[in-house]
Amino acid sequence: MAMEWIDTNVQMPNECQRVLLYTPYPVFGDDYTCVGNRESITACTTDIGKTPVQIFTHWMPLPEKPQITNHVKGATP
C-alpha cells in the first residue's frame, strides 16, 4: 500500500485516529513532521504576518505495528 500525504483542506483524519502530520513551517526546527490527530490539526496555529494559520497542511495514516516474534533486546540474529 502506497503511503501518500493527504491535504487537510481535502480530508481530515477520523476523530481519534493518530496520524503523521506535516508542516511547511519551521516550528519544530529541522523536523517538519510529528504524530498527532485531528485536534492537533485544528488547534495548532502559527502567525503568518498578523494572520493565524493552521501549521499542519498534510497528514497520512501511520503504518501498522511490526509483527515481532522472538525479539530479545541485545540478542544477535
Number of C-alpha atoms within 10 A of each C-alpha: 4 3 9 10 13 17 14 19 8 7 10 17 17 10 9 10 13 17 19 16 25 23 18 12 15 11 13 10 7 8 12 14 17 15 14 17 20 18 12 17 21 14 11 12 15 14 10 11 7 7 8 11 15 16 22 24 17 21 27 19 17 13 10 6 6 6 5 7 6 6 9 9 6 6 7 6 5
